[in-house]
């Protein structure tokens, strides 16, 4: 019943293109190169200081047993001096660790802020065709989950990767310094272990990617359910939605457990292999100790360095897996950023010429939705609305009424034919400029979850409070707004659920009043209201429509009796047009039939 997002199989395996996409993150890092470089330097210095611990510990043991090693670092011979040096190393490490965390988080948060802004800013400018193919929960997951993966890469994973690399390199150098024989014994097993670890790592990575995708799908279900919570409760489908969510989360759990088995197997192999090698080394070291070729302190230093190498290599598979997940997330995000946007400006202040006339003309317009090319939604529709006229559009459900509005607002481009406004092709206008000349009052008003004032001001974001109040009065909304204890500051709730349908409609009309558009679009704005609310809304609409070119989708024919022209659509074709009087007298006409049908229902 509910489809899930189709997944690309190649996305489970990271390709060369994935790494190329990841390189694009460098553009976000570039403005913070100095601070990032400083954090890396601090990280390297801190990591190198930590590598003194095994050597100094060995010297401390040798100093305590009175058997100083020839391979001591520095001239520290007595216990107290070595202990003080160790404390100094740990203190320096603590300070450097704080600096590294502060610097890397500062850089990361700035990068993430810019990335979030870019992704969201790009998403919001994408055409309707993009949103027709995507679900809201999936897009939310891109902004939240994917960016969190990248954030983890910069704050934790990258630092750990560098630290582990330093530990492995320095430890191997130190091991060679203490005993080339033991070092070769230890390193002999590494190539085989690393090869098997890489193969198993790919296995783990595949499960991790699939689990991440399934989690994204659970977010989609939750988003859809909460967005349509009214319908869920109205149809008593809480149990159905819970079952749907439970089934998907069970898939997540099942796949996550397979991933856990894979990770556990990889971890067990690494531990067995690494510590098996360590036991072999210790056995060889014990023989050297017996012959006097190595001191107690040198042996302890060697063992600690060996443990460092084993632990670092053991953790490298998980680090690599996390890097791959972050790169996969980067690919998803940049995939969205690479989508073609509408040619709009978010902060456009362009205005139409003084001579602009809101005359609308559809010329032989045909249309198919991009994802439904086999269905002809509009077929050769032509009509004109002169400056200041009201043109009503009627027809059965699915006739193409709302599609006409979508084309007029340039949510989609026509398949053939064209639309002109003010005698100029619609596509010749800047999208933001022409949409600023329009205002839409939809049938189903979904308000934003802020205050009434914020929702009205959406029509003109820099409006004064006096302008907002005046718009509310013109829309017959001030009466109910002023009765709320908080007045304009009253919160409307998610999607405006705290207000009635009629109240939401009047807030939407006030928003349109405040915008003061040249072209008004009404999409069945009174179809779902009770008689009293309809009267108040219709009165406000009449006031809003006065002197403006208005395109009205009508459900109740009684509301469009005074329209200058009424066009009737049937299966995407314009079959009738004229005034109410002309159409009502047309024998066996569709408009006449619709009118009679509504009169019968009214009785």
Buried (B, 14 or more C-beta within 10 A) or exposed (E): EEEBBEBEEEBBEBEEEBEEBBEBBEEBBEEBEEBBEBBBBBBBBBBBBBBBBBBBBBBBBBBEEEEBBEBBBEEBEEEEBBBEBBEEBBEBBEEBBEBBBEBBBBBBEBBBEBBBEBBEEBBEBBBBBBEEEBBEBBBBBBBEBBBEBBBBBBBBBBBBBBBBBBBBEBBBEBBBBBBEEBBEBBBEBBEEBBEBBEEBBBBBBBBBBBBBBBBBBBBBBBBBBEBBBEEBEEEEBEEEBEEBBEEBBEBBEEBBEBBBEBBEEBBEBBEEBBBEBBEBBBEBBEEBBEEEEBBBBBBBBBBBBBBBBBBBBBBBBBBBBBBBBBBBBBBBBBEBBEBEBBEBEEEEEEEBEEEBBBBBBBBEBBBBBEEEEEEBBBBBBEBEBBBBBBBBBBBEEBBBBBBBBBBBBBBBBBBEBBBBBBEEEBBEBBBBBBBBBBBBBBBBBEBEBBBBBBBBBBBBEEBEEEBBBBBBBBBBBBEBBEEBEEBBEBBBEBBBBBBBBBBBBBBBBBBBBBBBBBBBBBBBBBBBBEEEBBBBBBBBBEEBBEEBBBBBBBBBBBBBEEBBBBBBBBBBBBBBBBBBEBBBEBEEBBBBEBBEEBEEEEE
